[in-house]
Amino acid sequence: MLIAVPLTDKGFEERAESALKKGADIIEIRADQFDDPDPRNIEDCVRFVQERGGKTILTVRSPQEGGREVPSRIEIFKRVSPLSDYTDLELSSRDLIPAVREIVLKACRRLILSYHNFERTPPRWIIREVLREGMRNEAIPKVAVMARTYKDVLDLLCSGGEVEGEKILIAMGEAGKISRLCSFIAGSVITYCSFGEALAPGQIPLEDMVKLKSLFGK
């Protein structure tokens, strides 16, 4: 399971280099949170990380799923997705999926299709269907849901484990913290950690995750 750290453009180069040195495998470039979301600036961030041996996830999260409005969103995908190792797009942005999928696959990169529920953990059948829909689109499906109890975490991991293939499973919130470590047992391939300020509820600090992965992960 790879460790990803989400970053904005505030002190990007210094923070990205430090995160990679401390054990991060991937830098998630949260372009929707950039003060300067110019595609050229985002492209420079991707190249900076890759030149130092790291991988990148390009994320331009929509306001409906916790991001901010970015006027040049499709232009960012056109210019930067062919460079980034991964591009994350919400399943709810259905009008963009065909175009972004074509851009990513043509460049032999990987697409992540994500689903977020900041209120609750939905029934298991919904989780399974979200995962299958992502896979039907030749993407790595990502399911991030709010866990109120440990049973919610169990529901996420059990339903996720019933769908074969690469996926990303995240239970947000305090009860969901354990999923950040153990979701690999259900086939989750990436976990997201904080580096300074957390960008999602329940993220474990990078330094702690690196230690935990050495003890329990693979």
TIDOTI-859487 format. One record per residue: residue number from 1; x, y, z negated of N, C-alpha, C in turn. Coordinates in steps of 0.02 Angstrom, whole numbers, plus 50000, padded with zeros to 5 digits. Atoms other than C-alpha are relative to their C-alpha. Layout:
BEGIN
 num    nu    nv    nw   cau   cav   caw    cu    cv    cw
 NUM     X     Y     Z     X     Y     Z     X     Y     Z
...
END
This chain:
BEGIN
 num    nu    nv    nw   cau   cav   caw    cu    cv    cw
   1 50042 49940 50000 50000 50000 50000 50044 50062 50000
   2 49960 49939 49993 50071 50168 50054 49973 50054 49954
   3 50018 49945 50045 50070 50321 49941 49998 50065 50040
   4 50008 49936 49964 50002 50483 50017 49990 50056 49950
   5 50007 49939 50040 50014 50657 49943 49969 50055 50043
   6 50031 49945 49963 49894 50792 50005 50033 50067 49983
   7 49969 49935 50011 49974 50964 50028 49967 50053 50043
   8 50020 49942 49961 49920 51136 50084 50064 50034 50026
   9 49940 49967 49973 50037 51262 50166 50035 50044 49949
  10 49966 49961 50052 50084 51344 50001 50065 49965 49979
  11 49936 50030 50014 50270 51308 49984 50008 49932 50032
  12 50006 50066 49970 50246 51166 50107 50067 49964 50006
  13 49937 50036 49986 50425 51125 50156 50033 49976 49936
  14 49968 50018 50064 50494 51126 49979 49961 49943 49966
  15 50041 50050 50035 50349 51025 49909 49999 49933 50038
  16 50000 50061 49960 50345 50900 50053 50066 49962 49992
  17 49934 50032 50007 50531 50866 50042 50007 49969 49930
  18 49996 50026 50068 50520 50845 49853 49956 49938 49991
  19 50045 50057 50006 50371 50727 49866 50029 49938 50033
  20 49969 50056 49965 50460 50617 49992 50058 49971 49960
  21 49943 50023 50040 50615 50608 49883 49976 49963 49937
  22 50025 50032 50061 50507 50557 49733 49958 49938 50014
  23 50031 50064 49986 50428 50411 49825 49938 50001 50043
  24 50058 49998 49955 50286 50472 49936 50020 49971 50068
  25 49990 50027 49933 50270 50378 50101 49970 50045 50053
  26 50040 49961 49953 50146 50496 50183 49985 50069 49969
  27 50026 49935 50019 50108 50681 50174 49935 50012 50038
  28 50063 49981 49968 49926 50720 50206 49999 50076 50008
  29 49999 49929 49985 49922 50889 50290 49928 50025 50002
  30 50069 49977 50007 49760 50969 50230 49992 50068 50035
  31 50001 49939 49960 49746 51094 50371 49940 50044 49984
  32 50059 49960 50018 49572 51147 50314 50012 50044 49939
  33 49983 49960 50059 49653 51216 50156 50058 50048 50013
  34 49944 49956 49983 49791 51311 50248 49978 50073 50001
  35 50011 49929 49992 49802 51499 50232 50009 50020 50073
  36 49987 49987 49929 49869 51496 50410 49989 49935 50039
  37 50015 50062 49964 49780 51356 50506 50015 50003 50075
  38 49981 49997 49930 49861 51403 50671 50029 49932 50020
  39 49975 50066 49980 49894 51240 50768 50076 49996 50003
  40 49927 50002 49997 50076 51289 50792 50031 49992 49931
  41 49976 50006 50069 50101 51307 50605 49991 49928 49975
  42 50014 50069 50021 50020 51137 50574 50047 49951 50035
  43 49953 50042 49962 50126 51058 50711 50069 50002 49969
  44 49934 49994 50033 50283 51125 50627 50003 49959 49936
  45 50002 50039 50063 50229 51044 50463 50006 49926 50015
  46 49995 50071 49980 50206 50875 50549 50072 49982 50017
  47 49931 50014 49979 50378 50884 50629 50048 50002 49940
  48 49956 49995 50058 50458 50937 50465 50000 49935 49960
  49 50006 50063 50039 50392 50782 50375 50032 49942 50037
  50 49975 50056 49961 50434 50662 50515 50076 50001 50007
  51 49927 49994 49995 50611 50728 50533 50035 49977 49936
  52 49972 50023 50064 50637 50679 50350 49978 49929 49983
  53 50015 50071 50009 50575 50502 50373 49931 49984 49973
  54 50067 50012 50025 50396 50525 50312 49949 49995 50055
  55 50057 50003 49954 50230 50491 50395 49951 50056 49981
  56 50048 49946 50012 50088 50615 50411 49928 49977 50014
  57 50071 50005 49985 49899 50616 50401 49976 50072 50013
  58 50030 49936 49984 49818 50764 50489 49927 49998 49978
  59 50069 49997 50023 49657 50810 50398 49975 50072 50007
  60 50033 49935 49995 49543 50955 50445 49929 49988 49976
  61 50063 50022 50030 49402 50916 50325 49944 50051 50010
  62 50058 49957 49989 49229 50986 50363 49973 50026 49934
  63 50030 49974 50062 49139 51096 50235 49949 49952 49969
  64 50051 50046 50024 49003 50964 50221 50029 49944 49957
  65 49969 50054 50038 49128 50841 50147 50060 50024 49959
  66 49951 49976 50047 49232 50951 50035 50055 50043 50028
  67 49949 49958 49970 49335 51052 50158 49978 50072 50009
  68 50017 49931 49985 49331 51228 50227 49992 50008 50076
  69 50012 49987 49929 49273 51298 50393 50065 50023 50033
  70 49941 49981 49961 49414 51308 50521 49976 50011 50072
  71 50027 49985 49933 49366 51396 50684 50034 49960 50056
  72 49962 50032 49947 49502 51311 50786 50007 49924 49990
  73 49994 50071 50019 49465 51134 50725 50016 49954 50059
  74 49988 50045 49944 49455 51047 50893 50067 50014 50033
  75 49934 49983 49972 49609 51141 50954 50056 49969 49959
  76 49950 50032 50043 49705 51076 50804 50006 49926 50017
  77 49998 50070 49982 49656 50898 50847 50034 49989 50067
  78 49971 50008 49933 49704 50920 51030 50075 50008 49998
  79 49928 49985 49999 49875 50990 50990 50040 49956 49951
  80 49961 50031 50053 49925 50901 50829 49988 49925 49993
  81 50014 50072 50008 49840 50730 50830 50048 49956 50040
  82 49952 50042 49965 49957 50663 50966 50067 49994 49966
  83 49936 50001 50036 50103 50701 50850 49994 49964 49933
  84 50008 50026 50068 50033 50647 50681 49991 49924 50001
  85 50006 50073 50004 50046 50464 50628 49928 49979 49992
  86 50072 50013 50011 49865 50469 50569 49962 50065 50008
  87 50047 49944 50001 49718 50585 50598 49938 49977 49963
  88 50059 50016 50040 49574 50586 50473 49941 50044 50024
  89 50061 49965 49979 49400 50631 50536 49941 49968 49965
  90 50059 50026 50035 49234 50614 50444 49953 49964 50049
  91 50051 50034 49961 49107 50490 50509 49941 50045 50014
  92 50056 49954 49991 48979 50629 50487 50011 50050 50057
  93 49985 49956 49943 49068 50731 50622 49993 49961 50065
  94 50011 50047 49945 48991 50619 50754 50011 50032 50068
  95 49990 49967 49935 49001 50749 50892 50073 50003 50020
  96 49928 49996 49986 49191 50750 50876 50033 49932 50008
  97 49967 50066 50002 49224 50564 50858 50025 49977 50068
  98 49975 50025 49935 49233 50517 51044 50062 50036 50024
  99 49943 49962 49975 49352 50658 51089 50062 49988 49958
 100 49942 50009 50044 49465 50639 50937 50027 49929 50006
 101 49978 50070 49992 49469 50449 50954 50041 49992 50064
 102 49963 50005 49937 49524 50466 51135 50069 50033 49995
 103 49936 49966 50009 49660 50591 51089 50049 49957 49960
 104 49957 50039 50045 49728 50482 50949 50023 49935 50032
 105 49983 50066 49972 49721 50314 51038 50044 50007 50062
 106 49958 49988 49941 49796 50385 51199 50072 50011 49980
 107 49932 49986 50025 49946 50441 51096 50028 49942 49960
 108 49979 50059 50039 49957 50268 51013 50011 50017 49926
 109 50000 49983 50071 49924 50344 50842 49941 49965 49967
 110 50054 50034 50036 49800 50288 50708 49948 50051 49978
 111 50057 49959 50021 49628 50360 50674 49972 49974 49935
 112 50035 50017 50062 49551 50362 50500 49931 50033 50005
 113 50068 49972 50002 49361 50382 50496 49975 49994 49929
 114 50012 49998 50072 49309 50435 50322 49928 50016 49982
 115 50067 49988 50029 49151 50436 50218 50011 50021 49928
 116 49993 49975 50069 49137 50537 50057 49931 50006 49968
 117 50061 49989 50040 49003 50532 49924 50023 50025 49931
 118 49976 49969 50061 49042 50653 49783 49951 49994 49942
 119 50051 50006 50052 48886 50609 49684 49998 49931 49968
 120 50011 50067 50027 48881 50421 49664 50035 49948 50043
 121 49978 50057 49960 48933 50249 49725 49938 49968 50031
 122 50060 50027 49968 48806 50189 49854 49998 49924 49994
 123 50006 50073 50002 48742 50009 49864 50054 49966 50043
 124 49946 50036 49966 48864 49877 49924 49988 49995 50075
 125 50012 50009 49928 48777 49853 50092 50017 50063 50039
 126 49982 49938 49966 48804 50036 50135 50076 50005 50007
 127 49926 49999 49996 48989 50024 50093 50024 49953 50055
 128 49979 50048 49948 49007 49870 50203 49985 50027 50069
 129 50018 49974 49935 48916 49954 50347 50044 50059 50021
 130 49955 49945 49985 49023 50111 50334 50068 49973 50024
 131 49937 50030 49980 49179 50004 50344 49996 49970 50070
 132 50008 50031 49935 49114 49908 50493 49993 50052 50056
 133 50007 49947 49949 49065 50067 50585 50068 50030 50017
 134 49933 49974 49987 49241 50134 50564 50040 49952 50044
 135 49962 50050 49962 49315 49973 50631 49974 49994 50071
 136 50027 50002 49932 49196 49973 50780 50028 50057 50042
 137 49971 49943 49965 49273 50141 50824 50076 49996 50005
 138 49928 50012 49995 49449 50066 50822 50039 50044 49951
 139 49969 49957 50050 49490 50162 50664 50009 49961 49934
 140 49995 50024 50070 49544 50129 50485 49944 50035 49963
 141 50053 49967 50037 49385 50161 50386 50022 50019 49929
 142 49984 49976 50067 49401 50262 50226 49935 50015 49963
 143 50059 49989 50041 49268 50257 50090 50023 50029 49933
 144 49984 49966 50063 49286 50381 49945 49934 50018 49966
 145 50064 49990 50034 49143 50378 49819 50012 50017 49927
 146 49994 49982 50071 49112 50445 49644 49981 49940 49957
 147 50014 50055 50047 49123 50312 49509 49982 50029 49932
 148 50021 49980 50066 49025 50345 49351 50017 49947 49947
 149 49986 50055 50045 49062 50174 49275 50050 49953 50033
 150 49955 50050 49971 49184 50031 49298 49963 49953 50048
 151 50039 50041 49954 49043 49935 49381 49999 50031 50070
 152 49996 49967 49935 49045 50065 49519 50066 49982 50035
 153 49935 50018 49971 49230 50028 49545 49997 49928 50025
 154 50006 50070 49981 49193 49842 49550 49958 49993 50063
 155 50043 50003 49940 49053 49869 49678 50040 50021 50062
 156 49960 49976 49943 49172 49968 49790 50050 49947 50022
 157 49948 50047 49982 49312 49841 49782 49973 49934 50026
 158 50029 50064 49979 49202 49687 49798 49970 50006 50071
 159 50029 49991 49933 49106 49755 49948 50054 50013 50051
 160 49945 49988 49954 49267 49818 50026 50037 49936 50016
 161 49964 50062 49989 49349 49649 50004 49963 49951 50044
 162 50040 50044 49958 49206 49567 50099 50006 50017 50074
 163 49991 49979 49930 49253 49660 50259 50073 49994 50018
 164 49931 50012 49981 49411 49597 50342 50028 50059 50040
 165 49965 49948 49962 49538 49721 50409 50026 50055 49956
 166 49972 49943 50036 49634 49876 50358 49945 50049 49982
 167 50049 49952 50024 49537 50002 50257 50031 50042 49945
 168 49979 49959 50056 49554 50137 50125 49941 50006 49953
 169 50054 50000 50050 49451 50122 49966 50020 50044 49942
 170 49985 49954 50055 49443 50260 49835 49938 50010 49958
 171 50052 49982 50048 49335 50275 49681 50023 50063 49964
 172 49980 49936 50029 49343 50457 49626 49975 50006 49928
 173 50020 49989 50068 49324 50523 49449 50042 49962 49950
 174 49960 50032 50053 49394 50466 49282 49993 49924 50001
 175 50010 50072 49999 49314 50294 49290 50033 49968 50061
 176 49973 50027 49939 49382 50273 49465 50076 50000 50005
 177 49927 49995 49996 49565 50306 49426 50033 49933 50013
 178 49969 50065 49992 49603 50120 49416 50001 49978 50073
 179 50002 50019 49929 49554 50103 49599 50059 50026 50039
 180 49942 49970 49966 49699 50214 49648 50060 49952 50000
 181 49946 50049 50005 49814 50073 49594 49981 49933 50029
 182 50016 50070 49986 49719 49911 49620 49961 49988 50063
 183 50042 50010 49940 49622 49941 49781 50035 49958 50053
 184 49965 50040 49951 49757 49851 49879 49978 49927 49999
 185 50023 50069 50004 49685 49686 49817 49939 49988 50044
 186 50057 50005 49954 49533 49723 49927 50018 50020 50071
 187 49977 49984 49933 49639 49767 50078 50012 50073 50014
 188 49988 49929 49990 49661 49953 50050 50074 50013 50014
 189 49931 49993 49976 49818 50014 50138 50033 50066 49980
 190 49973 49935 50020 49839 50194 50074 49967 50022 49935
 191 50027 49968 50060 49819 50274 49902 50023 50073 49999
 192 49986 49928 50000 49815 50463 49874 50015 50023 49929
 193 49977 49977 50066 49908 50546 49731 50006 50077 49999
 194 49991 49928 50007 49922 50722 49663 50074 50017 49994
 195 49932 49974 50008 50081 50825 49670 49992 50073 49980
 196 50020 49935 50025 50046 50972 49560 49925 50000 49992
 197 50073 49996 50006 49864 51023 49578 49967 49945 50041
 198 50036 50053 49966 49748 50878 49622 49949 50030 50048
 199 50049 49978 49951 49642 50901 49779 49937 49957 50000
 200 50059 50043 50006 49518 50764 49730 49997 49974 49929
 201 50007 50022 50069 49447 50705 49563 50026 49929 49988
 202 49975 50066 50018 49541 50561 49482 50067 49981 50030
 203 49935 50015 49972 49703 50572 49579 50053 49992 49945
 204 49946 50012 50047 49853 50502 49484 50063 50037 50025
 205 49938 49966 49979 50015 50605 49485 50048 49953 50036
 206 49956 50040 49959 50142 50544 49612 50050 49960 49959
 207 49948 50034 50039 50277 50504 49485 49972 49939 49963
 208 50031 50056 50036 50157 50394 49385 49982 49943 50049
 209 50019 50051 49952 50095 50303 49540 50060 49961 50025
 210 49940 50035 49978 50271 50263 49598 50021 49948 49948
 211 49982 50047 50053 50306 50182 49429 49950 49942 49998
 212 50051 50052 50003 50140 50088 49428 50005 49953 50059
 213 49993 50042 49940 50165 50026 49605 50058 49951 49993
 214 49943 50045 50009 50335 49955 49558 49984 49943 49952
 215 50018 50052 50049 50252 49857 49417 49945 49955 50027
 216 50059 50039 49982 50088 49802 49496 49987 49996 50075
 217 50018 49997 49930 50085 49846 49680 50042 49953 50042
 218 49959 50040 49953 50164 49772 49834 50017 50044 50060
END
